[in-house]
Amino acid sequence: MKNSYLKLPLLVILICFVSITKAQKTNFTVSDAINVKSISNSTLSDDGRYLAGIISDGRSRFGVDHFRFQDPSYINVFPGDFVIMDVNSGTMIYPYRAQSQVTSFAWSPDSKELAFLEQKGEKLHLMIYEVARKRIREVKIGGNPLLANSNLTWTPEGKAMMVHARASDWLDRAMELYNEATKGPVVVYDGNKPFLKWDEIRNTNALTKVLRVDLATGIPQELLPESNYGGVYLSDDNQFLIFNETYPLKTSYVRNEGTEYQVAYKQLSNPDSMHILYKKNKQRRNYNWSESKAKFAWVDSGYVYVQTLGQDDAKNLTKGKAFTDEEKKKEVKFSINSWSPSERKILLSSDKGYWMVDAQGENLEMVYEFPEDKDKAPSLSLVNWSDDERYLYFSYSEKDAWRRGFVRYDLQEKEMEDLILDHRLYSGVQKPKKSDKIILNLSDGDMPGDLVVTDWSFKEIKPLTNLNPWLADKKMTRSELITYRNVDGKEMKGILYYPVDYEEGKKYPLVCEVYETFFANGYNRNMNLFANQGYFALRPSVDLEMGYPGEAWVKGITAAINKLVDEGKVDNDKVGVQGGSYGGYATSLLITQTDRFAAAINISGKVNIISFLGDSPKIGTRNYTAAEYGQDRIGGTLWDEPLKYLATTAVLYADRIKTPHMIMTGEGDWNVPGTNSRELYYAMRRLGKDVVWVNYLNGGHGAGAASDESDFHDHWNRVFEFYEKHFNKKEEEGEKE
């Protein structure tokens, strides 16, 4: 019988091998969820040779002290493995042996050095990594200024660095305000002062000055005095320093009020000079700068203007040139997409299509007309303009199917060409200045993504990272885009995640994770954890309407569930719902309107939109603006629309709740304080309802999942136990009878 297996048909051997391989896979656990790695802060050198980044897993966020939010002295750069990748060879260089806290990567113009900030204790230090020598050195800045966590900018010749630093007395001023608000012993909130107390703290925390640091000597030169800078740029010829400034005037509850904005520049040869491009104005103006920073364009009243830095004359490039018909002229409002590589042309867009205009304003032409049905037309986003200026490259995503990738538009032939389109997810495109290579993140739609290198033909895609090879031995969910109609008959999309070891024809429990609209898939920690519990998981979309947000969830989510029940996939009696933040708010509100669910979990979501207006002092007016015209979609103030605020406050309808409810909060949550969610716990307990409140004393926004590692496990174990208890409740009651 020796070697008798060789006589078996090849197909049988393959089937056995596949079965054994599948059987060897183990469940994806809470510990596994923590271990999943990703790369962040990735930065590509100008020559496309090197890419720097931070590789980290879920532990990187466990060390956050949520109670020190807005504390000027608190710095928390997330730790991880600092890595530099040689894009050509795939070699990984680790400048530090252990995990480090580094951020703000910036490659030198010659791509030979990498500047970054490293947190050591309570301070940031300016560091340089020399690629050839594989050596790190610290630039010890004269006077030892306190650096701010912000972008670093090399000077064009590569001998100096622009950094943001604090004034010598800044920390004392900032801590005085912070301590007054947090330690007292008496804290006074005076409505006659121009700013809310926490707005004043935030404004002070935003102040920096700009230094030019000589990298050889560490000698600093102050380029800009202390102010709130929204952007600082150097022109390629090293002649001009361009800067945006923000001037808060008062705390405002109305969008685009209470602040002035200014744009100016200096000639570096004359540090005392300052030229105002856009003087202080309550209307923000966004300039679109050419690559060299020699020219800039902007939009005003739908028209596009262009100007050369150092000159006073501005040209209107579009007025009266789009159409000859007077009525059509009025319809066209432009926005700016990109300067061409030569800086002689600008790509514009309107609701009609893409337009090309030369920087002299002599020619304006629509080069691509959008399809008539914009709701169904694929989404296009410009990612590159070829050096010869003939081709525009766009990322592409269809709106009714997972068909994604890149297309190329030929400006000469006026034709769109598919480059690569499939079900995969492409994101985070990075292109170097001096190479045709591009780096992007690629995922099959279910597994965590990895970095790949390719060129604009996309004919060969080479992997750069393989961050989670061990996941091949884990049971992972697969996703599917589903379509359903809400109660109003509107077609909606949702993402369905299958239980691992799924068997056709078998009914499974379902957990819905709710928020707003879902379409794109991709690796999802929560969905994989539920799939490994033997559940379907669903992220359904809803159609939120201004003024009546509370109706959308019951109209849309229940319709999606019914579709899955009717298809025989889901057990009608084993359906749960949960959400975090806004989704937690939706969950508590939803169960006041329907008893469709066997169990419901609110994670860091408000339950009383009225008391919530003043519940998050550290973030200023956010709760008011969110309710009046933002995410909460009430559409007016409490005093204008009191009935709508009442209608969307779950705690007022606690008597209607029949669904067992778990409320999870973090004591350090500065976004949605647990005191708001707590109101529903007390109300339901008073009414004799099935409710449990879990408050993590070290947690933040996200409850135990935003705490330490022990709490992370506790959080998820409680979630699983809660669903299991209530999904199996009827069966257990039946056994007792």
N, C-alpha and C positions, 0 to 999 in steps of 0.2 A: 504493500500500500504506500510505500515511500514515494513522495512527490506526486501522489495521485491527483492532487488538486490541479495539476497542470492539464489534466484531461477535461476539466470543467469548461464550459463555454465562457468566452471572454466576457460576455454580457452579464452572466451570473456573478463572475468575480467582481466586476465593476459595481453591480448592485449591492453586493455584500460589503464592498469597501465603503461605498457611500453611506450605507446604513450604519456601519461601525463608526465612521467619522461623525455622522450626525449624532449618534448616541453618546459619543464622547464629549459633546458640547455640554457645558454646564450653564446654570442660570446666571443671568446678569443681576448682581446684587447691589445693595446700597454701598458696600465697600467698593465695588467695581465702579459705581457712578462717581465716586470721589477720585478714583485713579485715572479716569479718562483725561488724556493730555490734549492741550491745544497750544498753538503758537500765537503770540500777540506782539504788538509794537514792531512788527517786521518792517525793516527799512532797507531798501536796495541802493547799492552804490551807483554812482552816475555811469560807470562803465559796464554795469550789469554783472560784474564778476562776483561780488559778495553780497550776502543778505544777512543782516543781524536781526535777532529777535529774542523773545523770552518764551521758553517752554515751561508750562506749569500745569498742575492738575487742580482739582477742587480744593485742595488744602491751602492754596495761596490766599483765599479769601476768609479763612477761618480766624485770622488774627486781627480783624477790624475791631476797633473800639468805637462802637456806634454812639456811645455817650459823648464822644469828643468831636462830633460833627460841628463844624464851624469854629473849632478851637484853633486859633492862629498858630499855636506852637505844635500842633499835631501834624506829623507827616507820616503817610503810610503808603509807600511804594510797594506794590504786591511782589512778593519774592518769587523766584523761579530760576531755571537754569539759563543763564546768559549764553547764547550760542551764535557763532558766525559761520555761515555756510559758504563754501566755495561752490558757486553755481555750476562751474565747468566740470569739476571732478566729483562733486557730491560730498566732499570731505567736511566733517563737522569739527569746528574749533571751539573749545570751551575755555574762555579766558580765565574763569574762576573754577576751582575744583568743587566748591560747594555752592549751594543756592545763594543768590545775591539779590539785592534790591536796587535795580537799575532802570532807568527810563530816559526819555528824550533823546533818542539816537539821532545822530546827524553825521553823514559821511563827508569827508573833506572833498573839495573839488577834484583832486587827483585820485580819489578813491583809495588812498594809501593809509588813511587814518580814520578812526571812528571816535567821535566825541559823544559823551553821555554823562548823565548825572547819576551819582550813586548815593543812596541814603546810608549814612553811618550815624547811628544814634538818632538824634533829633535834627540833623543837618544834612543838606545836600552838598556834594562835592563834585567839581568839574574834573572829569577823567578823560584820558585819551588812550585808545588802543592802537598800537602800531602793528599793522598787519604783517609786514616783512619780518620784523623782529619778534612778533608774538609777545609783545610787552605792553603792560599797562602803566601809565604814569599819571600822577595827579598834577593838575595845574594849580599851584598854590597861589591864590589871588591875593595881591597886596591889600592889607587892611582886613582880610578875612571876612568879606561881606556875607550876609545871609542870602543864599540863592533861593530863588522861587522855582517851583516846578512848572517849567514852561519850555517852549521850543528853543533850540539852540540854532544859531545861524553863523556859518563860516563866512569870513570875508572872501572875496573872489580869489585872492592870491594865496589863501590857505594859511596865513600867518597869525590870524587873530580870530576871535569868536565873540559874537554878540550874545550876552546873557541878561536875564532879568534878575535883579537883586532888590533887596529891601533897603529902605533908608535906615540910617543908624538908629533912629529912635522909633522905627515902625513897630517892632515887637512890643515895646512898652506901651505904646498908644493902643495897639490892637488888643493886648491882654487886659488892659484896664477896662475896655468896653466889654470884653467877654466875661471877665470876672464879675463885673457889676451885674450882668444879666444872669449869671449862674450861681454866684456865691453870696451876693447881697452884702450884708444881711437884709437890706431893704432894696427892693427893685421897683422903680417908678416907671410906669408907661404913660407918657404924656402925649395926648392926641393933638396938642398944639405944636408939637415939634414936626419938622418936615418929614422925618423918616420914622418908620417903625424901628424899634430897638434892634431887631435882628437884621433889618436892611442896612442899618448903620454899620453893624459889625461886618456884614458881607461886603459892603462898599470899601471898608478899610482893608479887609483881607485881599481885595483885588488890586491894591496899590503896589506898583513896582517902579523902579527906575531901570534904565537900560545902560549897560556897560559894554565897552569894547575892551576885551581882555587880550593882551599880547601873550600868545601861547608859549613863547620862549622865556619871558621874564615874569609873567603873571601880573604885570603892571596894568591896573584898570584905568580906563578913561570914561568918564560919564558922558554919554551921548544924549540922553534924555532924562529930565528930572522926574521926580515921583509923580505918577498919574495912573489912570486906568487905561491901559493900552489893549485895544482889540486886535491889533495886528501890526507887526513891525517888519519891514522888508528892506533889503539892500538891492540897489540896481546892479546889474551885471558889470557895469563899468566902474563900480565902486565910487561913484560920484555922489549918489543921492541916498538918503535915509528916509524912507516913507513910513508914516505911522498914523494909525487910527486911534482916536481918543474918545472915551465915553465919560460924560459928565452927568452923574445923577443929580437931579434937582429936588425930588421929593418922592415919597412913596405914592405910587399911583395905582388905582384899581382899574384903570382903563388901558387897554393895549396901546402901545406906542406913545404913551404919554409919561411925563415925569423925568425924561432923560434927554440930554442934548448930545449930538455927535459931531465930531470934527475930523477932517482928514488934512494932513499937512506933510511937508517934506523939508529936509535940511540938505544943504550942500556940505559934504563932509570936509571939504577944503576950508570951509568957513563955519565952524561950529556954532557961532552966534546967530547965523542966519536962520530964518524960518519963513517958509512960504505956505500960505493957507490955500489948499485946493478947494476945500469945502468948509466954510466957516460954521461955527456952532449953530446947529439946527435941530429942532425936535424930530424932524423927519430923517431917518437914517438913509444914507446913500451908499450903495454897494458898488465899488469900482471893480471892474474886471481887468486885471493887469496882464499885459503881454509877458511872455517868458522872461524877457530881458529887463522888465519893469521900465522900459523906455516909453511905453504908450499905455493908455488906459481908456476903457470905454465904460459907459453907464447908461442906464435907462431912466428917462424922466417923461412922465405922462405917455408912456408907450413908445416914445421915440428913442433912438439910439444915438448917443453922442460919443465923440472920440477926441482925445487930446494927447499931445506929446509932452512928456515931463520937461519942465523948464520953459515951456511956452504957454502963453496965455490964451491963445485962440482955440476954441472948441468948435467942432463941426457937427452939425446934425446930419447923420448919414441916411436917414430914412424918411424924413418928412416929405410927403407928396410924391414918393417914388415907388410905392408898392403897387398902386393901381392908378389908371388914368381916371376911372370913374370916381367922382367925389364921395359918394356914399360908401363905396368899398374902401376908400382910403381911411375913413373914420373907423371902420371895423377892425383894422389891423393894429394890434398892440404887440410889440416885440419884446423878447427877452434875449439875453446874450448867452451863447453856449461856449464858444471857444475862439481864441485867436489862432490863425494858421501858423505853421512853423516859421514862415518868413516874416510874420507879423504884418503882412500887406493885406490880409483879408480877415473877415470875422464871420463865423457861422452864427446865425440868429435863428430863432424859432418864434412862431406865432401859433394860434389855434388852427391855422390853415396848413402849415408845414414848415420845412426848413428853408432858410433863405441865406444867400451869400451876398456880402457887401464888401467892397474894397475899402480900405482905411481912408481913402480920399473922398468917399461918398459919391463917386461917379457912377457906379453900377450897383444896382440892387436887383437880385433875381431869386425867384423861388426855385430851389433846386430839387426839392422833394415834397410832393403834396401828400398830406396825411389822408388815410382812408376816411370815407364819410362816417362810418360807424366807429367812432373813437372808443366806445366802451368795449368793443370786441377786437379792436386792432392790437397787435402785439406791442408790448412796451419796448421802447428803444432808448438807450442811453449812450451818448458818445464816450468812447474810451481812448480813441487815438485818431490823429490826422496824419496821413503818410507824409514823409519828408518831401516828396515831389508834389504834394498837395492835390493829388488826383483822387485819393480814396479816403472815405470816412469809415471808421470801424465803430460798430455799435454792439453793446451787449443786447441780447434779445430774450424776451420771455413772453410766451403766449398767455392769455388771460383765462382760457378755459381748459387748458391741458398743461401737463408738465413737459413742455418742449422748450428747451432753453439753450443758450449758447451765444454765438457771435455771428454777425453778418457784416458784409462790406458793401458800401455804396460807391459806385463809380460816378464821380462828378462829371466826367467827360461824356460817358455813354448814357448817363441817367438811369443806371440799372442797379438793382439790389441783388447781391450774391450771398447765398448761404455758405458760411465757412465751416461751422460745426454746430449742429443742432441735435440734441438728444434729451434724455430724461434727467441727465445729471445736473448738479448745481455748480455754477461757476461764480466765484465772488472774489473781491479784494484784488483786482488787477493792479499790478505795479509795473511801470515801464521806466527803464533807465533813460537818461538823456542821450547817452552815446552808444546805444546798442539796440538791435532789433529784438532782443530777447524780451520776454515778458514773464512775470511770476504771478501766479494766481492760486487761489484755494479751490480744490476740486473735491466734490463728494458725490457718491452714487445716489444721494437723496435720503439714505437711511443711516449710513455710518458717518462717524466724524470725518471731516475733511482733512486733506493733506496738501502741502504746497507742491506745485509742479512748475516746470519751466518749459516754455514753448516759444514759438515766434508767431507773427501775425497770420501765417498760413494755417496754423493749428494742425499741420499734417503729422507732426511728431510731438507727443507730450511725454516729457520725462519726469518721473517722480523725484522730488527733492527730499521729502520727509516720509517717514512711516512711523507716526507717533504712537499708534496703538495696535501693534501687530497681534497682541494677546486677545483682542476682541474677536479674532477669527475662531477662537475656541469657546465663545460665549453665544448664548441664544439671544438673538437680537430681533426686534420687531421689523416688520415691513409695512410701508405706508401706501395708502391709496387715496387718490383724489375722488371724492364723492360729490354728487350733485343732488340737490333736493329743493323743494319749494316751501317757503315759509307760509304762514297762515294767510298772508296777503297775496300769495301766488307768485311772489318774486323768486327767481332762481338764485340759489345760494350755493356756495362751495364749502366743503369741509375736508379735513384730513383725518382719515381713519387709519388707526394703527392696529395691526392684527396681533392676537395672542401668540406667544411662541408655541410651537407644537400644535398649531391650529389644525382642526379636523373639519372638513367640509360637512355641513349638515348638522353640526353640533351647536347648541345655543350657549353663549357665554355671557358672563356679567359685562357691564360697560361702565366706564368712568368718563364723564365729559369734563374737559378742562376748558373753561369759558373765559373770554375776554371781549374782543371785538371781531375783527375780520382775520381769517387765516386762509392762506393759499399755498405758499411755498413750504415744502417739507424740509428735510435735513435732519441730522442727528438730534434727538430730543431725549434728554435724561429722564424726565418724568414719564414720557410715553413708554420708554423701554422698561422702566420699573413696573409700571402697571401691566404691560404685556407679559412680563415674567411672573406676575401673580396669576396669570391665566385669564386676564381681562382683555376685552377690546378697550381701546382708548380713542376718544374722539375730540378733535378741536373744531367745533362748528362755528361758522360765521353767522353774524346777525346784522340786521339792517337798522342801525341806530338812527333815530330821527330827532332833530333838535326840538326840544320842548317836551318830548315824550319818550325818553330813553328807557324807562322801566318796562315798556311793552315789548321791546325788541327781543329780549332774551326768551320770554315765554313763547313768542311767535315763531322764533327761528329754531331754538334748541330742541323743543319738543317735536317739531316736524322732522328734524334730522333723526331723532331717536326712533320715531314711529317708522320711518323708512327702513331702518336696520332691523327693527322687530319684525316688520312685515316680510323682510327678506329671509327671515329665519336664522339670522346671525346672533341676535341678542335676546337674552332672557328678559322678558317684560318686567319681571319682579325684581331684577337685580341691576338697577340702573342708579349710579351715583353721579354727583356733580361737585366740582370744586373750582376754585380760581384763586389767584393771588392778586393783591392790590385792587385794581379796578375790577378784576375778575372775582375777587372775594366779595366785593360790594355787590356785584351782579348775582352771585350765588345766594347770598342772604335775601336779596330782594326777590329773586326767582321763587324761592320756596314759600314766600308769602302769597304767591299767585297760583301755585299748583302743588299738589301732593304727588306728582309724577315720580318722585325720586325716593329710593330706599334709604339714602343717606346723603348728606351735603356737608362740605367743608369750606369754611371761609378762612383764607390765609392772609392776614394783614390787610383786610379790607374794611372800610368804614361801614357802619350800619345806620348812622344818623347823619344825613347830609346837612342838617341845620346846625347841630353842635360842632360838626366837623369844620365849619367855616372858620372857627378860631382855635382849632385843635393842634395845628402844626406851626407854632410860632417861628421855628428856625428857618422855615422856607417862605416867610413873608406873606404875600398876598395870594399865593398859588391856589389855596382852597377856594377863595372867592372867585378868582378869574376862571378856574376850572368849572365851577358851577354855572357861572353866568354866561360864558361863551366858549369854554374849553371842553375838555373830555367829558365832563358830567352832563353837558348838553341841556341844562335847564332852560337857557335862553333868556334869562332876565335875573334881576336881583330878588332876594328873599321877599322884599317889600312890594315888588312888582308882580311876582308870581308865587305867592305863598302856597297856593294849592298844589302847584307842581313840586315844590320842595317837600310838602307833606306826602305826596303820592310816591315819591322816590326815597322815602325814609323807612327802611325795613322795620325798625324797632316799633314803629307805630302800629304795625300789623302783625306783631308777634303772636297775637291770639289766633291768627289764621294758620300758623305754622303747624303742620302735622309730621314734617320730616325730621328725623333725628339729625341734630346739627352739632358739628364740632367747630369751634372757633379757635384759631391759633394765632398768637401774637408774639412780638418781641418787645421786651421792656425798653430797649434802646432805640426803638423805631422812631426816627425823627420825621418820617414821611407820613405814616398813618399811625399815630400813637395808639397803643393798645387800649387806652382808656375809652376810645370811641367804640371799638369792637366789643369791649366789656359790657356796654349798655345792653346789648342783645342777650348776653348771658344772663344778666340779672332779670331782664324782662321775661325770658322764657322760663327761668327757674321759678319766678313768682307765679307764672301761669301753669306750672306743673308740666312743662314740656320736657322732652328728651334733649338735653343740651350738656355739652362739656366745653370748658374753656381751658386751654393750655397756654400758659404765658412763659416764654423762655427769658429768664432774667439776664442772660448774656446775648440775647438775640437782637436782631435789627429788622429791617423790612424784608420779610420772608420767614419770620418766626425762627424755628429751629434750623431751617435750611440756611439761615443767614446768621449762624452763631459759631460755636466751636464743633469739633468733629464728633464729640459725644452727643451733643444736641442734634446734630444732623442725623445720626442713626436713630435717636429717640423720635425725632419728628416723623421720619418715614415709617418706623415700626408702628407708631400710633395711627398713622394714616391707613396702613394695611389692615391693622386690627379693627379699626372702626368700620371699614367697608366689609370685611369678612363677617363681623358680628351682625351687621344689619342686612347683608345680602342673604345670610343663611338663617335669619330670624324666623321666617315663615316655616322653613323646613324643620327647625328645632321645635317650634310650637306644635307642628303637626305630629312630631315624634312623641311629645309629651301627652298629647291627647290620646 
